[in-house]
Amino acid sequence: AIHVLGKPYIERDGRRLAGPRGGKAWALLAYLLLCPRPPTRRHLAELLFPEAEDPLAALRWNLSELRRVLGKPDALRGDPVQLNLAADTTVDVLDLVSATPETLVPLAL
């Protein structure tokens, strides 16, 4: 399970895993989860790492960090970057985006 709402974390087999190092890796993952089409590497590098000496190298490092945390070497690949998660992976923000008023649990006030 991937949780990006609130303090982000990744859960596998009921255990909370150590997340990727750096906030940009979480931003990259959230962007890839919500992007309607796979973005190009150049677009991601310009969007997330404009201040880096080598934006594409910074992107590669963050993609590698996400692959490590996701435990799936082929989770992020190609150009444009494809996000390939296991079919049973749940993502809180995607659950929320696809929810209807009937499926939302009422908030207790």
VOKE-223721 format. One record per residue (C-alpha): residue number from 1; residue in three letters; x, y, z. Coordinates in Angstrom, 2 decimals. Layout:
# residues N
<k = NUM&r = Ala&x = X&y = Y&z = Z>
...
# end
This chain:
# residues 109
<k = 1&r = Ala&x = 0.00&y = 0.00&z = 0.00>
<k = 2&r = Ile&x = 1.18&y = 3.48&z = -0.81>
<k = 3&r = His&x = 0.03&y = 6.34&z = 1.39>
<k = 4&r = Val&x = 0.71&y = 9.86&z = 0.13>
<k = 5&r = Leu&x = -2.05&y = 11.68&z = 2.00>
<k = 6&r = Gly&x = -0.73&y = 13.05&z = 5.29>
<k = 7&r = Lys&x = 2.75&y = 11.86&z = 6.22>
<k = 8&r = Pro&x = 3.65&y = 9.55&z = 3.32>
<k = 9&r = Tyr&x = 4.68&y = 5.96&z = 3.83>
<k = 10&r = Ile&x = 4.76&y = 2.62&z = 2.06>
<k = 11&r = Glu&x = 3.43&y = -0.54&z = 3.62>
<k = 12&r = Arg&x = 4.23&y = -4.08&z = 2.52>
<k = 13&r = Asp&x = 2.99&y = -7.28&z = 4.16>
<k = 14&r = Gly&x = 1.50&y = -5.23&z = 6.99>
<k = 15&r = Arg&x = 4.81&y = -3.54&z = 7.82>
<k = 16&r = Arg&x = 5.60&y = 0.13&z = 7.39>
<k = 17&r = Leu&x = 8.78&y = 0.45&z = 5.34>
<k = 18&r = Ala&x = 11.47&y = 3.08&z = 5.54>
<k = 19&r = Gly&x = 10.57&y = 5.58&z = 2.86>
<k = 20&r = Pro&x = 12.78&y = 6.99&z = 0.17>
<k = 21&r = Arg&x = 15.40&y = 9.50&z = 1.21>
<k = 22&r = Gly&x = 14.37&y = 13.04&z = 0.37>
<k = 23&r = Gly&x = 11.09&y = 14.81&z = -0.19>
<k = 24&r = Lys&x = 11.58&y = 15.01&z = -3.94>
<k = 25&r = Ala&x = 11.29&y = 11.23&z = -4.23>
<k = 26&r = Trp&x = 7.86&y = 11.41&z = -2.58>
<k = 27&r = Ala&x = 6.89&y = 14.30&z = -4.87>
<k = 28&r = Leu&x = 8.02&y = 12.26&z = -7.87>
<k = 29&r = Leu&x = 5.99&y = 9.24&z = -6.76>
<k = 30&r = Ala&x = 2.88&y = 11.34&z = -6.12>
<k = 31&r = Tyr&x = 3.22&y = 13.01&z = -9.51>
<k = 32&r = Leu&x = 3.58&y = 9.68&z = -11.29>
<k = 33&r = Leu&x = 0.58&y = 8.26&z = -9.44>
<k = 34&r = Leu&x = -1.66&y = 11.16&z = -10.45>
<k = 35&r = Cys&x = -0.33&y = 12.00&z = -13.91>
<k = 36&r = Pro&x = -2.88&y = 10.99&z = -16.57>
<k = 37&r = Arg&x = -0.12&y = 10.04&z = -19.04>
<k = 38&r = Pro&x = 3.43&y = 8.87&z = -18.43>
<k = 39&r = Pro&x = 5.67&y = 11.96&z = -18.39>
<k = 40&r = Thr&x = 9.01&y = 12.18&z = -20.16>
<k = 41&r = Arg&x = 12.19&y = 12.10&z = -18.15>
<k = 42&r = Arg&x = 13.08&y = 15.59&z = -19.37>
<k = 43&r = His&x = 9.74&y = 16.95&z = -18.15>
<k = 44&r = Leu&x = 10.18&y = 15.34&z = -14.72>
<k = 45&r = Ala&x = 13.76&y = 16.60&z = -14.44>
<k = 46&r = Glu&x = 12.76&y = 20.16&z = -15.35>
<k = 47&r = Leu&x = 9.74&y = 20.07&z = -13.04>
<k = 48&r = Leu&x = 11.38&y = 18.61&z = -9.93>
<k = 49&r = Phe&x = 15.10&y = 19.33&z = -10.24>
<k = 50&r = Pro&x = 15.56&y = 22.67&z = -12.03>
<k = 51&r = Glu&x = 18.23&y = 23.77&z = -9.54>
<k = 52&r = Ala&x = 20.33&y = 20.60&z = -9.86>
<k = 53&r = Glu&x = 23.65&y = 20.73&z = -11.67>
<k = 54&r = Asp&x = 22.49&y = 17.70&z = -13.67>
<k = 55&r = Pro&x = 18.67&y = 17.44&z = -13.45>
<k = 56&r = Leu&x = 18.53&y = 14.12&z = -15.32>
<k = 57&r = Ala&x = 21.07&y = 12.57&z = -12.94>
<k = 58&r = Ala&x = 19.01&y = 13.79&z = -9.97>
<k = 59&r = Leu&x = 15.94&y = 12.21&z = -11.55>
<k = 60&r = Arg&x = 17.78&y = 8.92&z = -12.11>
<k = 61&r = Trp&x = 18.87&y = 8.85&z = -8.46>
<k = 62&r = Asn&x = 15.31&y = 9.47&z = -7.24>
<k = 63&r = Leu&x = 13.85&y = 6.85&z = -9.59>
<k = 64&r = Ser&x = 16.41&y = 4.37&z = -8.27>
<k = 65&r = Glu&x = 15.50&y = 5.27&z = -4.70>
<k = 66&r = Leu&x = 11.81&y = 4.68&z = -5.42>
<k = 67&r = Arg&x = 12.53&y = 1.32&z = -7.08>
<k = 68&r = Arg&x = 14.46&y = 0.29&z = -3.96>
<k = 69&r = Val&x = 11.66&y = 1.29&z = -1.61>
<k = 70&r = Leu&x = 8.93&y = -0.23&z = -3.76>
<k = 71&r = Gly&x = 10.92&y = -3.47&z = -3.87>
<k = 72&r = Lys&x = 10.27&y = -3.83&z = -7.57>
<k = 73&r = Pro&x = 13.19&y = -3.19&z = -9.97>
<k = 74&r = Asp&x = 10.83&y = -2.69&z = -12.92>
<k = 75&r = Ala&x = 8.41&y = -0.40&z = -11.05>
<k = 76&r = Leu&x = 9.68&y = 2.69&z = -12.88>
<k = 77&r = Arg&x = 11.11&y = 2.41&z = -16.34>
<k = 78&r = Gly&x = 11.30&y = 3.87&z = -19.78>
<k = 79&r = Asp&x = 10.97&y = 7.28&z = -21.31>
<k = 80&r = Pro&x = 8.26&y = 8.34&z = -20.86>
<k = 81&r = Val&x = 8.41&y = 6.97&z = -17.32>
<k = 82&r = Gln&x = 5.94&y = 4.15&z = -16.75>
<k = 83&r = Leu&x = 4.86&y = 3.37&z = -13.19>
<k = 84&r = Asn&x = 4.25&y = -0.39&z = -12.91>
<k = 85&r = Leu&x = 2.86&y = -1.40&z = -9.54>
<k = 86&r = Ala&x = 1.69&y = -4.84&z = -8.50>
<k = 87&r = Ala&x = -1.99&y = -5.33&z = -9.32>
<k = 88&r = Asp&x = -2.90&y = -5.60&z = -5.63>
<k = 89&r = Thr&x = -1.17&y = -2.34&z = -4.64>
<k = 90&r = Thr&x = -3.54&y = 0.12&z = -3.02>
<k = 91&r = Val&x = -2.92&y = 3.86&z = -3.18>
<k = 92&r = Asp&x = -4.82&y = 6.10&z = -0.80>
<k = 93&r = Val&x = -4.98&y = 9.13&z = -3.07>
<k = 94&r = Leu&x = -6.27&y = 7.06&z = -5.99>
<k = 95&r = Asp&x = -8.92&y = 5.54&z = -3.74>
<k = 96&r = Leu&x = -9.99&y = 9.04&z = -2.76>
<k = 97&r = Val&x = -10.00&y = 10.36&z = -6.34>
<k = 98&r = Ser&x = -12.19&y = 7.48&z = -7.50>
<k = 99&r = Ala&x = -14.53&y = 7.60&z = -4.50>
<k = 100&r = Thr&x = -18.15&y = 8.62&z = -4.75>
<k = 101&r = Pro&x = -20.14&y = 10.27&z = -1.96>
<k = 102&r = Glu&x = -21.72&y = 6.90&z = -1.23>
<k = 103&r = Thr&x = -18.38&y = 5.13&z = -0.79>
<k = 104&r = Leu&x = -16.76&y = 7.74&z = 1.42>
<k = 105&r = Val&x = -16.83&y = 6.99&z = 5.12>
<k = 106&r = Pro&x = -18.43&y = 9.92&z = 6.95>
<k = 107&r = Leu&x = -15.99&y = 11.85&z = 9.10>
<k = 108&r = Ala&x = -16.66&y = 11.74&z = 12.82>
<k = 109&r = Leu&x = -16.72&y = 15.27&z = 14.16>
# end
